Amino acid sequence: MNENESGKISLRTKLGFACGEVGDNMALNTFTFLIFTFYFTVVKIPAPLMTLGFILWALWNAFNDPLIGYLSDRTKSRWGRRIPWMLGATIPLGVLMILLFTPPTTFTQNQSVFIYFFVILILFDISYTSFNLNYNALFSEMFVDMRERSSTGRIRIIFVLIATMFALVFPTLVIEDITNINDDPITITQYQISGIVAAIVIFVFYFLILKFGVKDPKHLSKDAESAMSFTNTLKFTFKHKSFLLFLFPALGTWLVINILPTLSPLFFTYAVGITDTELIGILLMVMFLVSAASTPLWEWIRNKKGARMCGLIGIVLFLVSVLLFAYSTDFGIAMVFMVILGVGLGGGLYFYDQCIAEIIDEDEITYGVRRSGIYYAVLNFFIRLSMILNFVIIGLVFTSTDWMNYTPNPGVDVILGLRILMGIYPATVLAISLIGMYLYPIKGERLKENRRKLTELHDNKKSSI
């Protein structure tokens, strides 16, 4: 698919492709927003066991994600490399969204509940990674032209934000006592309703993308025939300097994106003093509406100044806004800061796909084989592994503030800890990310030369079919 061909992609295909983001982010954000709060406040697994479970889960990803990425790059089928994986993951992922919030009622001991919790984490990640990794790999393969990639990226981000907003706001309308202050048995049923709705959304939108939005380019699917060994695949991936530098902004951004929804129910309830879950939903909805509205701004910056500059500006704004947000003291102040945070979040999400696609382009020019799967796999591996840091810090703060076991109405030490976890810690991570983004080298003449070489390479691949 050369520069001219990529321009022929219809709006229907772009919209169909973006539908994958709805199912994808419905799964991820329902999981991220509810899973910690559910098992800590409703199921009442102690914080040390929760931390252990998430650490073991992240270590599992050290094997799971790179392996799936490697196997995906080597898959041969009549549908190409990516689509069989996406198709096979759809039903299991939907079912697991329900099972996440349905621990067997016969489990009465912490150890038994912990085993169920850990097994569900593993199964969820296998299914989610099988779809998400291959879906993202197709983005850089289906959309090659920079403007097509940018415009499709804008549509994707809008769909991401709409899905994320729904995933975070809908539970606040259904779950009356999201942090289980009153220990009401109906709360677990309300969590389960959220899981069922998430499953339905996943089924519907994954069907739409598989039906209308994906096509594995034949000249790139043939790269499976000349794929490298697993050892060489990892070796050459870690020799790519642009990729290694990009790991810092990518991991930092996702660390912050993951910790904000994980702790937001507890933070809003105890640090900001908002006990009405519908008000929490309104705050989250405003943030994501602003993020969606800011997407054309980030697309304009990307087209005018490149993905690197888009990332630099986005990270700076994200850093400042998260610091302000963490020290909200009431609903009104939180609302103002959520607007600023929404713009920063929009930039933090937008630059990610644009930069990794440029990195994969450069890798294909170097080795002649399109290895999208392994790059997203290695990124996923580090993102999941970095989440160990999030949960270790959460566990340390909760334990040191005597919140090892969940009890409502905690003291001032817990509130201070929540502010640090939502402000100082994310800001520090983003400051390190900014350094990596500044050093990111694919820009200017290097980017232009990569575009020229990539077009020639794809023309040659097409002529050989």
N, C-alpha and C positions, 0 to 999 in steps of 0.2 A: 504494500500500500504506500505509494509515493506521495509527494506533497499534493499533486493535482488530484489524485484519486481520493485522498482523505477529505478533500473539499466537497466531494459528492455525497457525503453522508447526510442522510435526511434528518430533519428535525424530529420526526417520529422515532427514528433509531436512537437519537440522542436522549429523548425523553424516556424511551423504553429502557435504555442503558441506565439512566439515572434512577429508575424504579428500584434497581438493586440496592441503592443507598437507603431506601425506606426500610426494606426488610432487614438489611445489614445493621443499620443504626437502631432500629427498634429492638433487635436482639441484644446488641452490645450495651445500649444505654439503659434498657430495662434491667439487665444484669448488673451493670455498674451502679445504678441508682439505688436498687433495692436489696441486692444480695447481702451486703454487709449489715445494713440496718435490720433486715429480716432475721438473719441468723444470730445477730447479737441481741436484739431487743425482744423478738417474738419467740424464737426457738431457744434463746438464752445460752448459746455456746460462749464460754468465757473467752476474753480477749486473747490470752496466750494460745489457746487452741485455734482460734480464728487465724491468728498470725501464722501459726505452724501450717495450717491448711493452705493458706495463700502462698507461703514460701514453697511448699512441696508442689503445688500447682504450677508455679512459675518455673521451677526446676524441670518439671515434666515437659514444659514448652521448649526447653533446651534441646530436647530430642524431637518432639512432635512437629514443630513448625518448619525447621530446615528440611526434615525428611519429606513432609508433604510438598514443600516447594520444589525439592529435587525431583520427586516422582512426577509432579505436575509437568515440569519442563521436559520430561522423558516420555510422557504419555502419548500413545499413538491410537487414534480411533477415527472413525468416519466423521465425528463431530469436532475433531481437533484435540488440543491438549487440555483446555480449561473447562469446557462445558460439561463433560462427564462428572467432574468433581463437584461442580456447582449443583448439578441435578441430583447427585447422590446425597448431598448434604441437606437438601431442602426439608424433607419430611422429618428426619431425626432432629434437626434444630428446632422445628416447631414443637415437636413433642417434648423436648427437653425444657422449653420455656415454661411448660406447665409443671413438669417434674421438679424444677428448681424450687418451687414454692409448695411442694406437696411431700414433705418428709413423712414417712410412715408414723402413724399415731402410736404404734407399739413401742417406738423408741423413747425410752425414758431416761437413759443414762447418757451423759455427755459424750462418752467414747462411741456409743452406737450412733448418735446423731452426727458426730464428727465424721465417721466413716461414710455415712450417706452423703454428707456435705462434700467431702473430698471426691468421691466417685462422680457425683453430679458435675463438679467443677471440671474434671478430666473429660467427661463425655461431651460437655458443652463446648469445651475448647477444640476438641477434634472436629466437631461438626461446624462450628463457627469458622475455624481456620480453613477448612476445606472449601467453604464458599468464599469467604472474604479474600483470601490470598489469590485465588484464581480470578475473581471478579476484578480486583485491582490490577492484576497482571494484564488482563485484557484491555484495560484503559490505555496503557502505553502502546499496545499493539494495534488496537482499532483506530486510535486517533493519533496520527503522526504529525500532521501539520500544526505549527505552533498556535495559530489562531483557532483552529478547530479544537485543539486540545484545551486552549484557554476558555473558549465558549462552552464546551462540554463540561469543563471543570466548574464553571459558574453555575450551570444547571445542577450539577451534582451537589455542590455545596448548598444550594437552596433546598434541594431534597433532603440533604443531610440534616439541615437545621430544622426543617419541618418535622422530619421523623423524630429527631432528638427532642424537640419541643413536645411532641405528642407523648413520647416515651417517658418524659419527666413530669409533664403536667397531668396526664390522665390518671396516674396512680394517686395524685393528691386529691383528685375529685372522687375517687372510689374508696380510698383507704382513709377513714375518718381519724384514726389515731396512728399516724405513720411510725412514730417512735414507741408505740405501745405503752404509753404512760399509765393507762387504766387497766392494762392486762385483760382486755376483753377478748373472749374466744372468737368473736366475729372478725377480729383483725386478720387472722390467718386466712379466712375465707376471702376477705377483700384483697389480700395479696394474691391469692390464687386466681381471682377474677382478672387481675392485671396480667398475670401470666397467660391466661387463656386468650385475652384480647391481643397480646403480643404475638402469640402463635398464629392467630387468624391473619394478622397483618403480614407476617412473614410469608405464609402460604400464598396470599393474594399477590403480593408484589414480587416475590420470587418467580411466580408463574408469569407475570407480565414481562420481566426482564428476559426470562428464558424463551418466551414466545416471540417477543418483538425487539429485544434490545441487544442481543449478543450474536456475534459471528466471529469464529476463529479464522483469521487470515490464513489462507492455505500456504502461502509462501513462507510464513513464519512457523506454521505448524510442522513444516518439514524439518525445522531445526531440531526436532526431537530425534531425528535419525542420526544427527552428528553431535548430540549432547555430550558434554564432558563427564568424566567419572565424578562420583560424589566428592572425593578428596580434592580433585582439581577445581571442581565447582566452588567449593569453599575457599580454596587457596587463592584463586584469581579474584573472587569477590572481596576478600580482605586485603588484596593488593591495590584495590581501586581507591586512590587517595580522596577523590571527590566524595565517594560514599562514606569513607571513614569520618571526614569532616562533617558531613551531613547528619551523621548519627547524633551529634550533640544537639542541634536544634530539633531534630525529629523526636528524640527520646525525651528531651526536656518538655516540649510542647505536650506530648501525650501523657507524661507523668502528671502534669497540671490538669489536663483535661480529664484524666481518670480520677484524681483525688477530689476534685470539686463536687461532682455528683455523688461520690461515695459518702462524703461526710455532710453534704448539704442538709439532709433531714435533721441530723443532730445539731448542726451548726445553727440553722434557722430557729430551731426550737429553744435551744439553751443559751446560745451566745447573743442572738438578736432578740429573743423573747417572743417569737411568733409561734403561737400554739395552734392557730387555725391553719390546717393544711391547705385550704383553698387559697389563702394568702400566699403561702409558699408556692403554690402552683402559678399564681399570677406573676410573682417575681421571676420565676423560671421562664414563663411564657414571654415576658417582656424581653429578657435577655436574648432569647432565640429569635424573636421577631426582629430585633435590632440587628442581630448577626446576619439574618437573611437579607435585610434591607441594605446592609453594608457590602454585600457580595459584589455588586457592580463597581464599587470603589476599588476593591482589591483586584478585580479583573482589569480595570483601567491601569492601575499601578503596574500590574504584571505585564501588560502589553506595551506600556511606555518605558518602563525601567527594568523589566525582567523579573524572574522568579526570586532571585537573590534579594533584590531591594524590597519586594513584596514581603519576604520573610523577615527582613531586618525591621521594617516599620511595624509589622504585625506583632513581633515578639516584644518590642519596646512598649507598645500600647497595652499588650496583654500583661506585661510585668507591672506597669503602673496601676492598671485597673484592678488587678487581683490584690494588690496591697491596700488600696482604698476600700475595696469590697470587704475585706476581712475585718475591718474595724467599724462596720455598720453597727449602730446601736438601736435602731428601730426600723419600722417598715418604710417610712418615708426616705430615710437616708439610704437604706438598702436599695430602694427603687432607683434612686439617682445613680448609684454606683453600678447597678446591674445594667443600665443603659451603656455606660462606658465599657464595662466588661464585655457586653455583647459585641461591640465593634472590635475589640481586641481578639475575642474568640473567633470572629469571622476571618480575620487575617491569619490567626494561628492555624486554622483549618485549611485555608486556601493554598498557602505556599507548599504544603507538604506533598500533595500529589504532583504538582508542577515540577518540583525539584527532583523527586525520585524518577519521574519519567525522563528527565534530561540525563540523569545518571545512567539509566538503562540504555538510552540511545547511545551514549558514549561507550558503554561496555560492548554493545553490539558492533560498533565500528571497529573496536579493538580486536575482538575475537571472532567476528563474523556470525555469531549465534545469538539469538534473542533469548536472554535468560531472565525474563521478568519474574518468574516464579521464585527463584532462589533469592532475589533481592528483597522481595516483599516478605519472604520467609525469614530471612535473617533480620530484617527490620522488626517483624512480629516477635521473633525470638528475643531481641534486646528490649523491646517494649514490654513484653510479658516479664522478662527477667528483671527489668528495672522496677516493675511493680512490687518486687520484694522490698525495695527501699521504702515505698509508700507504706506498706503494711507493717514493716518493722518499726518505722517511726510512729505510726498510729498505735501499735502495740506498746511501745515504750512510753509514749505520752499518756495513754490510758492507764497503764500500770502504775506509772510514777505519780499520777494524780488520784490514785485509789479508785479507779473506775474499771478495774479488771473484770468485775461482774456488773452487768447493767442494773443501775438503780436510777429512777427518775429524780429530778431536782438535784443535780450535782452541785458541788461547791465552786468557789471562784477559781480554784486551780484548774478544774476541768474546763471552765469557760475560757481561761487564758490559753490553755493548751489547744482548744479548738481554733482560736484566733491565730495562733502560731502555725497550726497545720494548714489553715486556709489562706495565710498571708505571707509570713516570713519565709516559710519553707518553699512554697511555689515561686516566690520572687527570686530566691537564691538559685533555684534550678533554672529559671528563665534567664538569669544573668549569665550563667555558664552557656546556655543555649545561644545567646546573642554572639558570644565569641566565635562559636563554631559557624554560625551563619555568616558572620563577617568574613571568615576565611574561605567560605565556599567558592571554588574557583571557576565554575562553569558560567561565564558571563562574557559580554562583549564579543570580540573577534573569535574567541574560542568557541562560543556558542554558535556563531554564524558558520564557522568552518564545520562544526559537527553536523549542522543541518544539511550542508551541501554534501558531505560524505555519506550521510544516512540515506539521502534521496538516491544517490548513485548505487549504494549497496542494495536497496530495496528494488530498484529497477533491474539489477542483475539477478536477484532472487526470483523475480517474476518471470524473467525471460527463460529461466532454467526449468520452469514447471512444465 
